[in-house]
């Protein structure tokens, strides 16, 4: 299984937590991690390498020059240029034909085998629908040429690297961006939706579950999601590492961070201290979602 992340040094501690959540739920799987590295310092690299190697997996850091993407727009202040690296991912990782790309702001809560084994031979990628865009921003889809297509969330992508090489995704992305640069909101996610609108296999939302959207409950029948969720994704400004976050599984993220920081005292992160009241509030919400909404 080939798993890729993209991160700068600011996000390195959260990258470590996200990777650890994968390792704890996929101990029997052979995994190689590829990190598109936007300047992660040696201390953080060593810690992440130790975490991965101590679980019997392998990892490769691939240096990326952020200036390559200097002409791409930043429309969301909590998302860095690192997100654009996947548009050129076939150049950074030339020797694999299938790749699972996962955003740093995720927690894995189960085996990735079913996701990895999804057949995408006839598609460029597999992804989950983004129900926030689908339900709340239909007009926006029209602005970027997707009025008759579903919109996927790009936080978890199963990529057919062979087809991406044939397409030359970076070049096609630049062409698409030139057409819609004055209207796009969601950066590379919009670009990927635009160029793959007829070439995506939609998979069950359990592989990219965003607990922050109330629409997930209201429109449950349309989602046809199967629980338990495998990957929890926190795409908004309220991440799993924020002390104010009451999202599902936020306590899991904090406990994994404490595990890492206890093992590596030099591990530095702006992981907010979570007080007892917040932990209880999170726990109550998890219980409510499980037994009232059957979301877990």
KOLTIGU-796236 format. One record per residue: residue number from 1; residue in three letters; chain; z, y, x of N, C-alpha, C in turn. Coordinates in Angstrom, 3 decimals. Layout:
BEGIN
NUM,ala,A,Z,Y,X,Z,Y,X,Z,Y,X
...
//
This chain:
BEGIN
1,unk,A,0.000,-1.187,0.846,0.000,0.000,0.000,0.000,1.241,0.884
2,unk,A,-0.929,2.126,0.658,-1.024,3.372,1.418,-0.541,4.524,0.543
3,unk,A,0.491,5.231,1.001,1.093,6.308,0.216,1.067,7.593,1.031
4,unk,A,0.546,8.657,0.445,0.427,9.933,1.155,1.231,11.033,0.476
5,unk,A,1.795,11.905,1.309,2.455,13.132,0.873,1.898,14.283,1.700
6,unk,A,2.089,15.484,1.214,1.760,16.691,1.961,2.989,17.588,1.959
7,unk,A,3.381,18.092,3.142,4.623,18.862,3.195,4.637,19.805,4.388
8,unk,A,5.310,20.940,4.205,5.646,21.791,5.340,7.112,21.543,5.686
9,unk,A,7.643,22.300,6.644,9.011,22.041,7.081,10.044,22.394,6.018
10,unk,A,9.762,23.389,5.195,10.702,23.780,4.147,10.934,22.649,3.150
11,unk,A,9.896,21.869,2.906,9.995,20.795,1.924,10.338,19.446,2.557
12,unk,A,10.487,19.402,3.877,10.728,18.132,4.559,11.969,17.384,4.057
13,unk,A,13.099,18.054,3.799,14.260,17.318,3.292,13.998,16.658,1.941
14,unk,A,13.243,17.331,1.092,12.945,16.772,-0.227,11.908,15.655,-0.110
15,unk,A,11.035,15.784,0.882,10.113,14.695,1.203,10.900,13.445,1.577
16,unk,A,11.931,13.612,2.394,12.756,12.472,2.799,13.391,11.793,1.593
17,unk,A,13.877,12.586,0.654,14.504,12.032,-0.551,13.478,11.298,-1.403
18,unk,A,12.304,11.889,-1.571,11.260,11.247,-2.370,10.831,9.925,-1.745
19,unk,A,10.672,9.913,-0.427,10.312,8.674,0.271,11.409,7.632,0.117
20,unk,A,12.662,8.051,0.263,13.775,7.107,0.131,13.807,6.482,-1.256
21,unk,A,13.480,7.259,-2.277,13.460,6.703,-3.636,12.381,5.627,-3.774
22,unk,A,11.270,5.782,-3.065,10.235,4.739,-3.054,10.740,3.499,-2.329
23,unk,A,11.332,3.696,-1.171,11.794,2.577,-0.357,12.816,1.722,-1.087
24,unk,A,13.718,2.356,-1.813,14.772,1.617,-2.497,14.244,0.786,-3.663
25,unk,A,13.085,1.130,-4.171,12.534,0.418,-5.322,11.337,-0.462,-4.973
26,unk,A,10.978,-0.507,-3.700,9.784,-1.254,-3.298,10.022,-1.993,-1.986
27,unk,A,11.165,-2.639,-1.894,11.565,-3.273,-0.641,10.645,-4.420,-0.233
28,unk,A,10.010,-5.067,-1.199,9.168,-6.228,-0.887,7.709,-5.863,-0.626
29,unk,A,7.357,-4.617,-0.838,5.966,-4.189,-0.675,5.713,-3.710,0.752
30,unk,A,4.546,-4.018,1.255,4.129,-3.504,2.557,3.569,-2.100,2.345
31,unk,A,4.193,-1.108,2.967,3.820,0.290,2.723,3.600,1.017,4.043
32,unk,A,2.531,1.779,4.095,2.319,2.729,5.186,2.282,4.126,4.585
33,unk,A,3.167,4.988,5.054,3.209,6.373,4.592,2.360,7.256,5.511
34,unk,A,1.594,8.132,4.896,0.814,9.127,5.624,1.313,10.507,5.197
35,unk,A,1.738,11.311,6.165,2.271,12.637,5.863,1.310,13.698,6.391
36,unk,A,0.700,14.449,5.476,-0.120,15.587,5.874,0.838,16.707,6.254
37,unk,A,0.940,16.954,7.536,2.033,17.723,8.130,1.635,19.176,8.384
38,unk,A,2.248,20.073,7.619,2.032,21.511,7.775,3.163,22.140,8.584
39,unk,A,3.534,21.533,9.704,4.518,22.152,10.589,5.932,21.630,10.438
40,unk,A,6.097,20.367,10.106,7.435,19.767,10.040,7.998,19.695,11.461
41,unk,A,9.240,20.150,11.654,9.780,20.180,13.013,10.169,18.776,13.480
42,unk,A,10.376,18.646,14.785,10.602,17.326,15.381,11.867,16.662,14.865
43,unk,A,12.901,17.464,14.605,14.149,16.898,14.097,13.941,16.248,12.737
44,unk,A,13.286,16.954,11.837,13.040,16.398,10.506,12.082,15.211,10.556
45,unk,A,11.089,15.278,11.437,10.180,14.140,11.596,10.940,12.893,12.033
46,unk,A,11.816,13.066,13.013,12.567,11.923,13.533,13.445,11.302,12.449
47,unk,A,14.077,12.142,11.643,14.922,11.634,10.565,14.090,10.855,9.555
48,unk,A,12.962,11.419,9.151,12.106,10.745,8.172,11.562,9.438,8.741
49,unk,A,11.153,9.452,10.015,10.673,8.228,10.661,11.755,7.157,10.671
50,unk,A,12.986,7.545,10.981,14.088,6.583,11.014,14.347,5.990,9.638
51,unk,A,14.315,6.827,8.608,14.524,6.335,7.244,13.484,5.276,6.904
52,unk,A,12.224,5.577,7.204,11.133,4.653,6.872,11.223,3.375,7.698
53,unk,A,11.399,3.514,9.004,11.428,2.340,9.883,12.640,1.457,9.615
54,unk,A,13.763,2.054,9.249,14.955,1.269,8.925,14.769,0.426,7.671
55,unk,A,13.770,0.756,6.875,13.444,-0.042,5.690,12.240,-0.950,5.933
56,unk,A,11.833,-1.065,7.190,10.773,-1.994,7.542,9.373,-1.557,7.176
57,unk,A,9.175,-0.256,6.989,7.848,0.267,6.655,7.334,1.125,7.820
58,unk,A,6.096,1.591,7.705,5.505,2.405,8.767,5.144,3.791,8.249
59,unk,A,5.002,4.733,9.180,4.707,6.112,8.793,3.875,6.786,9.877
60,unk,A,2.957,7.641,9.443,2.121,8.415,10.357,2.131,9.876,9.917
61,unk,A,2.379,10.771,10.864,2.292,12.206,10.598,0.935,12.710,11.090
62,unk,A,0.246,13.439,10.236,-1.092,13.934,10.548,-1.067,15.456,10.484
63,unk,A,-1.222,16.090,11.619,-1.148,17.543,11.674,-2.283,18.213,10.916
64,unk,A,-1.933,19.223,10.123,-2.915,19.974,9.343,-2.727,21.463,9.643
65,unk,A,-3.807,22.128,9.932,-3.780,23.568,10.187,-3.924,24.305,8.856
66,unk,A,-2.885,25.041,8.466,-2.922,25.719,7.170,-4.034,26.758,7.085
67,unk,A,-4.517,27.218,8.246,-5.599,28.203,8.232,-6.885,27.630,7.644
68,unk,A,-6.988,26.300,7.621,-8.157,25.669,7.003,-8.279,26.050,5.531
69,unk,A,-7.136,26.389,4.928,-7.113,26.646,3.490,-6.729,28.089,3.175
70,unk,A,-6.906,28.954,4.166,-6.499,30.352,4.005,-7.255,31.063,2.890
71,unk,A,-8.449,30.598,2.582,-9.256,31.253,1.546,-8.988,30.712,0.144
72,unk,A,-8.102,29.726,0.050,-7.769,29.191,-1.266,-6.647,30.026,-1.889
73,unk,A,-6.673,30.207,-3.197,-5.681,31.084,-3.842,-4.310,30.438,-3.994
74,unk,A,-3.270,31.267,-3.891,-1.905,30.858,-4.230,-1.539,31.585,-5.515
75,unk,A,-1.521,30.865,-6.617,-1.256,31.469,-7.923,0.134,31.143,-8.445
76,unk,A,0.833,30.224,-7.768,2.180,29.818,-8.173,3.083,29.978,-6.962
77,unk,A,4.115,30.807,-7.075,4.870,31.202,-5.890,5.725,30.093,-5.291
78,unk,A,5.989,29.022,-6.038,6.797,27.938,-5.481,5.932,26.776,-4.992
79,unk,A,4.627,26.987,-4.890,3.714,25.978,-4.356,3.011,26.566,-3.142
80,unk,A,3.020,25.820,-2.033,2.455,26.332,-0.789,1.013,25.872,-0.600
81,unk,A,0.410,26.353,0.482,-0.954,25.949,0.815,-1.061,24.457,1.097
82,unk,A,0.066,23.809,1.395,0.039,22.381,1.723,-0.588,21.546,0.618
83,unk,A,-0.496,22.030,-0.608,-1.034,21.259,-1.729,-2.546,21.080,-1.626
84,unk,A,-3.224,22.016,-0.950,-4.686,21.935,-0.857,-5.169,20.878,0.138
85,unk,A,-4.269,20.364,0.962,-4.682,19.425,2.005,-5.359,18.191,1.433
86,unk,A,-4.969,17.789,0.236,-5.559,16.554,-0.306,-7.045,16.711,-0.617
87,unk,A,-7.519,17.949,-0.737,-8.947,18.146,-0.972,-9.776,17.669,0.221
88,unk,A,-9.151,17.608,1.375,-9.837,17.154,2.589,-9.213,15.875,3.131
89,unk,A,-8.599,15.122,2.255,-7.776,13.993,2.683,-8.578,12.884,3.348
90,unk,A,-9.846,12.745,3.005,-10.645,11.691,3.635,-10.899,11.978,5.111
91,unk,A,-10.832,13.236,5.513,-10.978,13.576,6.926,-9.702,13.288,7.703
92,unk,A,-8.561,13.479,7.055,-7.283,13.241,7.721,-6.945,11.756,7.779
93,unk,A,-7.385,11.019,6.769,-7.085,9.582,6.695,-8.415,8.850,6.500
94,unk,A,-9.164,8.644,7.568,-10.533,8.130,7.431,-10.655,6.622,7.316
95,unk,A,-9.562,5.897,7.528,-9.680,4.451,7.687,-9.096,3.639,6.534
96,unk,A,-8.874,4.248,5.373,-8.401,3.489,4.211,-9.347,3.736,3.043
97,unk,A,-9.455,2.752,2.169,-10.351,2.869,1.013,-9.614,3.160,-0.288
98,unk,A,-8.288,3.055,-0.254,-7.491,3.312,-1.453,-6.194,3.968,-1.021
99,unk,A,-5.778,4.984,-1.754,-4.615,5.769,-1.346,-3.869,6.271,-2.571
100,unk,A,-2.542,6.167,-2.519,-1.694,6.721,-3.572,-1.106,8.029,-3.067
101,unk,A,-1.535,9.137,-3.671,-1.023,10.451,-3.289,0.079,10.850,-4.267
102,unk,A,1.234,11.279,-3.725,2.384,11.640,-4.553,2.935,12.983,-4.090
103,unk,A,3.237,13.863,-5.024,3.852,15.147,-4.691,5.286,14.955,-4.204
104,unk,A,5.757,15.909,-3.419,7.111,15.849,-2.875,8.167,15.955,-3.969
105,unk,A,7.886,16.711,-5.034,8.896,16.935,-6.082,8.920,15.787,-7.094
106,unk,A,9.070,14.573,-6.567,9.093,13.370,-7.403,10.222,12.450,-6.972
107,unk,A,10.676,11.642,-7.919,11.628,10.573,-7.647,11.066,9.286,-8.233
108,unk,A,10.993,8.261,-7.411,10.487,6.970,-7.878,11.646,6.126,-8.371
109,unk,A,11.445,5.513,-9.534,12.528,4.814,-10.222,12.167,3.356,-10.501
110,unk,A,11.153,2.834,-9.819,10.742,1.457,-10.061,9.648,1.042,-9.095
111,unk,A,9.159,-0.165,-9.276,8.111,-0.697,-8.410,6.794,0.047,-8.625
112,unk,A,6.089,0.295,-7.534,4.779,0.941,-7.590,3.635,-0.071,-7.622
113,unk,A,3.958,-1.352,-7.662,2.922,-2.383,-7.568,1.897,-2.288,-8.689
114,unk,A,2.358,-2.112,-9.929,1.412,-2.043,-11.052,0.466,-0.858,-10.904
115,unk,A,1.002,0.254,-10.462,0.165,1.432,-10.241,-0.838,1.170,-9.124
116,unk,A,-0.356,0.660,-8.020,-1.223,0.405,-6.872,-2.335,-0.592,-7.208
117,unk,A,-2.037,-1.564,-8.027,-3.011,-2.607,-8.357,-3.980,-2.208,-9.467
118,unk,A,-3.883,-0.983,-9.962,-4.836,-0.497,-10.964,-6.251,-0.519,-10.389
119,unk,A,-7.174,-1.064,-11.144,-8.566,-1.161,-10.698,-9.262,0.194,-10.866
120,unk,A,-9.649,0.799,-9.761,-10.370,2.082,-9.817,-11.715,1.978,-9.095
121,unk,A,-12.240,0.791,-9.015,-13.496,0.584,-8.299,-14.615,1.463,-8.847
122,unk,A,-14.607,1.705,-10.162,-15.678,2.480,-10.799,-15.296,3.938,-11.032
123,unk,A,-14.166,4.369,-10.477,-13.694,5.744,-10.661,-13.330,6.356,-9.308
124,unk,A,-13.311,7.676,-9.275,-12.866,8.366,-8.065,-11.351,8.452,-7.985
125,unk,A,-10.688,8.412,-9.125,-9.229,8.454,-9.116,-8.666,7.980,-10.448
126,unk,A,-7.379,7.663,-10.421,-6.611,7.387,-11.637,-5.470,8.388,-11.691
127,unk,A,-5.171,8.875,-12.897,-4.132,9.891,-13.062,-3.602,9.848,-14.488
128,unk,A,-2.539,10.598,-14.734,-1.917,10.669,-16.061,-2.251,12.007,-16.721
129,unk,A,-2.373,11.981,-18.028,-2.629,13.222,-18.758,-1.468,14.198,-18.576
130,unk,A,-1.812,15.466,-18.514,-0.815,16.534,-18.454,-0.648,17.068,-19.868
131,unk,A,0.421,16.653,-20.546,0.560,16.991,-21.957,0.962,18.443,-22.183
132,unk,A,1.520,19.088,-21.170,1.781,20.521,-21.301,0.461,21.274,-21.449
133,unk,A,-0.498,20.972,-20.594,-1.808,21.617,-20.683,-2.545,21.160,-21.937
134,unk,A,-2.511,19.873,-22.217,-3.237,19.321,-23.359,-2.777,19.941,-24.676
135,unk,A,-1.471,20.135,-24.809,-0.913,20.581,-26.087,-0.774,22.098,-26.160
136,unk,A,-0.307,22.693,-25.069,0.039,24.113,-25.101,-1.069,25.043,-24.607
137,unk,A,-2.029,24.528,-23.851,-2.991,25.425,-23.207,-4.434,24.960,-23.385
138,unk,A,-4.767,24.583,-24.602,-6.141,24.153,-24.886,-7.142,25.270,-24.600
139,unk,A,-6.758,26.510,-24.874,-7.660,27.636,-24.608,-7.946,27.779,-23.116
140,unk,A,-6.928,27.492,-22.315,-7.126,27.584,-20.869,-8.117,26.529,-20.380
141,unk,A,-8.051,25.338,-20.951,-9.008,24.295,-20.581,-10.444,24.778,-20.788
142,unk,A,-10.655,25.497,-21.868,-11.999,26.016,-22.152,-12.450,26.985,-21.063
143,unk,A,-11.530,27.808,-20.572,-11.876,28.799,-19.552,-12.368,28.162,-18.258
144,unk,A,-11.888,26.941,-17.982,-12.290,26.293,-16.727,-13.241,25.127,-16.978
145,unk,A,-13.900,25.151,-18.134,-14.964,24.191,-18.395,-14.520,22.809,-18.802
146,unk,A,-13.312,22.692,-19.368,-12.777,21.380,-19.728,-12.511,21.253,-21.223
147,unk,A,-13.236,22.014,-22.045,-12.952,22.028,-23.483,-13.134,20.667,-24.132
148,unk,A,-13.981,19.825,-23.599,-14.231,18.505,-24.188,-13.701,17.376,-23.320
149,unk,A,-12.736,17.699,-22.483,-12.190,16.705,-21.569,-10.666,16.768,-21.573
150,unk,A,-10.043,15.644,-21.238,-8.603,15.635,-21.035,-8.282,16.229,-19.660
151,unk,A,-7.072,16.768,-19.553,-6.606,17.392,-18.313,-5.515,16.507,-17.723
152,unk,A,-5.635,16.174,-16.447,-4.624,15.318,-15.817,-3.716,16.125,-14.898
153,unk,A,-2.512,15.608,-14.713,-1.582,16.186,-13.756,-1.854,15.550,-12.397
154,unk,A,-1.969,16.375,-11.374,-2.370,15.887,-10.055,-1.194,15.544,-9.154
155,unk,A,0.011,15.468,-9.710,1.178,15.139,-8.901,1.214,13.711,-8.426
156,unk,A,0.533,12.833,-9.138,0.398,11.427,-8.739,-1.062,11.046,-8.933
157,unk,A,-1.721,10.695,-7.845,-3.138,10.336,-7.902,-3.368,9.031,-7.155
158,unk,A,-4.028,8.101,-7.798,-4.495,6.900,-7.116,-5.961,7.150,-6.776
159,unk,A,-6.262,7.238,-5.492,-7.551,7.759,-5.032,-8.447,6.655,-4.487
160,unk,A,-9.673,6.639,-4.957,-10.717,5.791,-4.387,-11.330,6.569,-3.218
161,unk,A,-10.846,6.310,-2.025,-11.245,7.102,-0.863,-12.726,6.922,-0.527
162,unk,A,-13.250,5.766,-0.814,-14.669,5.535,-0.540,-15.534,6.488,-1.351
163,unk,A,-15.225,6.607,-2.641,-16.000,7.512,-3.494,-15.774,8.970,-3.107
164,unk,A,-14.569,9.312,-2.687,-14.304,10.689,-2.258,-15.138,11.040,-1.027
165,unk,A,-15.290,10.086,-0.114,-16.108,10.353,1.071,-17.560,10.584,0.677
166,unk,A,-18.045,9.758,-0.237,-19.431,9.885,-0.670,-19.676,11.234,-1.349
167,unk,A,-18.684,11.722,-2.073,-18.831,12.962,-2.831,-18.676,14.208,-1.965
168,unk,A,-17.941,14.066,-0.844,-17.577,15.224,-0.012,-16.768,16.216,-0.851
169,unk,A,-15.546,15.809,-1.165,-14.709,16.524,-2.126,-14.428,17.965,-1.706
170,unk,A,-14.178,18.211,-0.436,-13.865,19.578,-0.015,-15.034,20.517,-0.292
171,unk,A,-16.233,20.090,0.019,-17.410,20.929,-0.212,-17.623,21.184,-1.697
172,unk,A,-17.474,20.144,-2.509,-17.633,20.294,-3.956,-16.534,21.193,-4.516
173,unk,A,-15.329,21.085,-3.961,-14.204,21.913,-4.403,-14.478,23.394,-4.164
174,unk,A,-15.014,23.707,-3.011,-15.324,25.103,-2.694,-16.368,25.664,-3.647
175,unk,A,-17.332,24.849,-4.000,-18.363,25.281,-4.948,-17.763,25.544,-6.321
176,unk,A,-16.879,24.634,-6.770,-16.234,24.796,-8.081,-15.341,26.036,-8.069
177,unk,A,-14.588,26.207,-6.984,-13.678,27.344,-6.873,-14.432,28.665,-6.936
178,unk,A,-15.567,28.718,-6.320,-16.363,29.946,-6.330,-16.741,30.360,-7.750
179,unk,A,-16.903,29.378,-8.621,-17.287,29.653,-10.005,-16.098,30.098,-10.850
180,unk,A,-14.907,29.542,-10.579,-13.755,29.780,-11.458,-12.593,30.491,-10.752
181,unk,A,-12.821,31.060,-9.576,-11.723,31.606,-8.780,-10.956,32.723,-9.474
182,unk,A,-11.578,33.409,-10.421,-10.912,34.528,-11.087,-10.065,34.102,-12.283
183,unk,A,-10.117,32.826,-12.656,-9.388,32.397,-13.853,-8.407,31.255,-13.604
184,unk,A,-8.503,30.560,-12.475,-7.654,29.377,-12.309,-6.179,29.756,-12.185
185,unk,A,-5.328,28.895,-12.746,-3.877,29.077,-12.706,-3.193,28.050,-11.806
186,unk,A,-3.684,26.839,-11.821,-2.940,25.718,-11.248,-3.585,25.167,-9.980
187,unk,A,-4.212,26.056,-9.255,-4.653,25.810,-7.893,-5.483,24.537,-7.770
188,unk,A,-5.138,23.672,-6.818,-5.968,22.491,-6.564,-5.985,21.526,-7.739
189,unk,A,-4.968,21.574,-8.580,-4.969,20.712,-9.765,-6.133,21.074,-10.688
190,unk,A,-6.369,22.365,-10.872,-7.529,22.795,-11.656,-8.832,22.338,-11.006
191,unk,A,-8.900,22.494,-9.693,-10.117,22.106,-8.977,-10.399,20.619,-9.162
192,unk,A,-9.379,19.800,-8.984,-9.552,18.353,-9.121,-9.965,17.979,-10.535
193,unk,A,-9.378,18.636,-11.524,-9.776,18.379,-12.906,-11.226,18.774,-13.137
194,unk,A,-11.621,19.878,-12.539,-12.984,20.345,-12.728,-14.025,19.420,-12.142
195,unk,A,-13.777,18.930,-10.934,-14.807,18.124,-10.273,-14.764,16.652,-10.668
196,unk,A,-13.619,16.200,-11.219,-13.511,14.791,-11.607,-13.371,14.604,-13.122
197,unk,A,-13.785,15.583,-13.897,-13.569,15.519,-15.341,-14.251,14.320,-15.992
198,unk,A,-15.313,13.805,-15.387,-16.009,12.633,-15.928,-15.821,11.404,-15.052
199,unk,A,-14.855,11.468,-14.145,-14.727,10.399,-13.153,-13.267,10.041,-12.897
200,unk,A,-12.445,10.082,-13.947,-11.024,9.780,-13.827,-10.642,8.672,-14.794
201,unk,A,-9.817,7.768,-14.322,-9.264,6.719,-15.178,-7.857,7.142,-15.572
202,unk,A,-7.623,7.320,-16.863,-6.301,7.737,-17.317,-5.388,6.524,-17.452
203,unk,A,-4.197,6.665,-16.895,-3.226,5.578,-16.888,-1.967,6.015,-17.620
204,unk,A,-1.071,5.067,-17.862,0.116,5.342,-18.654,0.997,6.400,-17.999
205,unk,A,1.538,7.278,-18.818,2.312,8.420,-18.331,3.601,8.004,-17.629
206,unk,A,4.001,6.755,-17.739,5.211,6.300,-17.033,5.062,6.439,-15.519
207,unk,A,3.827,6.547,-15.035,3.596,6.686,-13.602,3.621,8.140,-13.134
208,unk,A,3.784,9.067,-14.058,3.919,10.489,-13.697,4.595,11.181,-14.871
209,unk,A,5.873,10.883,-15.037,6.620,11.357,-16.197,7.327,12.667,-15.871
210,unk,A,7.027,13.698,-16.645,7.622,15.022,-16.443,8.696,15.260,-17.499
211,unk,A,9.970,15.121,-17.146,11.027,15.192,-18.156,11.318,16.585,-18.678
212,unk,A,10.742,17.610,-18.076,11.078,18.979,-18.473,10.371,19.449,-19.733
213,unk,A,9.339,18.745,-20.175,8.546,19.214,-21.299,9.037,18.641,-22.622
214,unk,A,9.464,19.505,-23.532,9.931,19.044,-24.841,8.828,18.343,-25.613
215,unk,A,7.585,18.668,-25.290,6.456,18.034,-25.957,6.409,16.537,-25.756
216,unk,A,7.031,16.066,-24.690,7.048,14.627,-24.464,7.767,13.902,-25.593
217,unk,A,8.753,14.558,-26.179,9.479,13.939,-27.285,8.711,14.135,-28.584
218,unk,A,8.318,15.364,-28.839,7.668,15.697,-30.104,6.369,14.939,-30.300
219,unk,A,5.638,14.731,-29.226,4.322,14.103,-29.328,4.336,12.696,-28.741
220,unk,A,5.439,12.019,-28.918,5.593,10.713,-28.292,4.499,9.730,-28.694
221,unk,A,4.121,9.711,-29.973,3.131,8.737,-30.423,1.798,8.938,-29.721
222,unk,A,1.429,10.216,-29.509,0.176,10.466,-28.814,0.240,10.006,-27.360
223,unk,A,1.420,10.037,-26.797,1.557,9.680,-25.390,1.438,8.184,-25.170
224,unk,A,1.998,7.411,-26.103,2.014,5.960,-25.973,2.556,5.548,-24.605
225,unk,A,3.615,6.221,-24.193,4.202,5.933,-22.895,5.105,4.713,-22.981
226,unk,A,5.124,3.936,-21.920,5.983,2.767,-21.821,7.147,3.097,-20.896
227,unk,A,8.353,2.842,-21.348,9.524,3.091,-20.518,10.077,1.761,-20.017
228,unk,A,10.795,1.742,-18.892,11.249,2.918,-18.144,10.134,3.586,-17.348
229,unk,A,10.309,4.883,-17.119,9.367,5.624,-16.285,9.482,5.139,-14.839
230,unk,A,8.365,5.112,-14.147,8.339,4.667,-12.755,8.480,5.845,-11.797
231,unk,A,7.773,6.933,-12.081,7.858,8.129,-11.237,8.241,9.326,-12.101
232,unk,A,9.346,9.971,-11.749,9.764,11.218,-12.394,9.218,12.381,-11.573
233,unk,A,8.579,13.317,-12.250,7.922,14.437,-11.572,8.492,15.752,-12.104
234,unk,A,8.806,16.681,-11.198,9.441,17.953,-11.553,8.545,19.105,-11.094
235,unk,A,7.437,19.365,-11.803,6.433,20.309,-11.319,6.769,21.784,-11.498
236,unk,A,7.725,22.125,-12.328,8.063,23.527,-12.556,8.960,24.076,-11.466
237,unk,A,9.460,25.298,-11.646,10.331,25.905,-10.639,11.699,25.241,-10.552
238,unk,A,12.105,24.523,-11.589,13.406,23.858,-11.641,13.264,22.441,-11.091
239,unk,A,13.470,22.267,-9.788,13.260,20.984,-9.135,14.491,20.090,-9.247
240,unk,A,14.335,18.842,-8.843,15.481,17.930,-8.932,16.583,18.309,-7.951
241,unk,A,16.271,19.122,-6.942,17.281,19.525,-5.976,17.995,20.821,-6.362
242,unk,A,17.660,21.399,-7.480,18.297,22.640,-7.911,19.604,22.349,-8.647
243,unk,A,20.645,23.090,-8.323,21.943,22.866,-8.964,21.911,23.207,-10.446
244,unk,A,20.987,24.073,-10.862,20.926,24.459,-12.268,20.127,23.459,-13.102
245,unk,A,19.470,22.534,-12.431,18.622,21.583,-13.139,19.460,20.574,-13.916
246,unk,A,19.099,20.368,-15.181,19.743,19.319,-15.978,18.731,18.235,-16.334
247,unk,A,17.637,18.174,-15.588,16.581,17.211,-15.866,17.066,15.771,-15.665
248,unk,A,16.390,14.868,-16.331,16.678,13.453,-16.153,16.494,13.054,-14.694
249,unk,A,17.401,12.236,-14.212,17.402,11.687,-12.857,17.703,12.711,-11.767
250,unk,A,18.086,13.930,-12.135,18.441,14.914,-11.108,19.647,14.441,-10.304
251,unk,A,20.580,13.747,-10.954,21.727,13.198,-10.232,21.285,12.165,-9.200
252,unk,A,20.238,11.413,-9.522,19.702,10.439,-8.573,19.206,11.145,-7.319
253,unk,A,18.478,12.236,-7.497,17.987,12.984,-6.351,19.116,13.483,-5.470
254,unk,A,20.181,13.983,-6.104,21.310,14.501,-5.339,22.018,13.384,-4.576
255,unk,A,22.191,12.223,-5.209,22.871,11.111,-4.541,22.054,10.597,-3.358
256,unk,A,20.726,10.587,-3.492,19.878,10.164,-2.377,19.953,11.166,-1.227
257,unk,A,19.994,12.456,-1.571,20.129,13.468,-0.529,21.453,13.306,0.216
258,unk,A,22.541,13.058,-0.510,23.845,12.870,0.127,23.824,11.654,1.044
259,unk,A,23.116,10.613,0.623,22.994,9.417,1.458,22.306,9.749,2.781
260,unk,A,21.239,10.530,2.705,20.520,10.910,3.923,21.373,11.832,4.795
261,unk,A,21.977,12.836,4.188,22.740,13.818,4.967,23.984,13.194,5.594
262,unk,A,24.566,12.190,4.945,25.721,11.496,5.532,25.312,10.664,6.743
263,unk,A,24.101,10.112,6.694,23.610,9.300,7.811,23.101,10.159,8.959
264,unk,A,22.614,11.342,8.624,22.028,12.235,9.630,22.643,13.625,9.476
265,unk,A,23.775,13.876,10.148,24.473,15.165,9.992,23.607,16.372,10.340
266,unk,A,22.580,16.181,11.156,21.715,17.291,11.525,20.657,17.609,10.497
267,unk,A,20.667,16.875,9.418,19.665,17.041,8.363,19.970,18.310,7.585
268,unk,A,19.086,19.277,7.651,19.314,20.574,7.023,18.453,20.724,5.778
269,unk,A,19.065,21.204,4.703,18.306,21.433,3.467,19.052,22.407,2.582
270,unk,A,18.306,23.094,1.756,18.902,23.990,0.770,19.158,23.228,-0.526
271,unk,A,19.732,22.039,-0.382,20.089,21.247,-1.553,21.372,21.845,-2.102
272,unk,A,21.284,22.443,-3.267,22.435,23.129,-3.829,23.576,22.153,-4.100
273,unk,A,24.794,22.634,-3.897,25.962,21.838,-4.254,26.048,21.750,-5.773
274,unk,A,26.179,20.544,-6.264,26.228,20.323,-7.710,27.679,20.093,-8.115
275,unk,A,28.184,20.943,-9.003,29.579,20.798,-9.401,29.737,19.675,-10.427
276,unk,A,30.987,19.327,-10.673,31.297,18.197,-11.551,30.760,18.421,-12.961
277,unk,A,30.883,19.647,-13.454,30.425,19.940,-14.820,28.922,19.692,-14.963
278,unk,A,28.162,20.099,-13.955,26.711,19.891,-14.003,26.375,18.409,-13.973
279,unk,A,27.081,17.653,-13.141,26.844,16.212,-13.079,27.101,15.556,-14.432
280,unk,A,28.179,15.989,-15.095,28.499,15.434,-16.414,27.434,15.824,-17.427
281,unk,A,26.982,17.087,-17.380,25.938,17.542,-18.298,24.655,16.726,-18.117
282,unk,A,24.315,16.456,-16.884,23.130,15.637,-16.617,23.309,14.223,-17.168
283,unk,A,24.500,13.678,-16.961,24.761,12.318,-17.426,24.687,12.232,-18.941
284,unk,A,25.254,13.217,-19.626,25.209,13.240,-21.092,23.769,13.308,-21.574
285,unk,A,22.967,14.111,-20.899,21.565,14.219,-21.305,20.840,12.887,-21.111
286,unk,A,21.121,12.213,-20.013,20.475,10.920,-19.780,20.851,9.922,-20.871
287,unk,A,22.122,9.924,-21.258,22.574,9.012,-22.315,21.895,9.355,-23.633
288,unk,A,21.816,10.648,-23.952,21.174,11.087,-25.197,19.702,10.685,-25.222
289,unk,A,19.004,10.937,-24.133,17.571,10.612,-24.095,17.340,9.106,-24.214
290,unk,A,18.203,8.332,-23.583,18.023,6.876,-23.623,18.248,6.318,-25.020
291,unk,A,19.320,6.749,-25.679,19.706,6.104,-26.929,19.196,6.822,-28.175
292,unk,A,18.843,8.101,-28.068,18.303,8.826,-29.221,16.779,8.836,-29.183
293,unk,A,16.218,9.183,-28.013,14.761,9.298,-27.899,14.118,8.089,-27.221
294,unk,A,14.966,7.196,-26.693,14.475,5.997,-25.986,13.599,6.376,-24.802
295,unk,A,14.005,7.424,-24.123,13.327,7.888,-22.919,14.261,7.664,-21.736
296,unk,A,13.789,6.926,-20.755,14.627,6.623,-19.598,13.756,6.215,-18.415
//
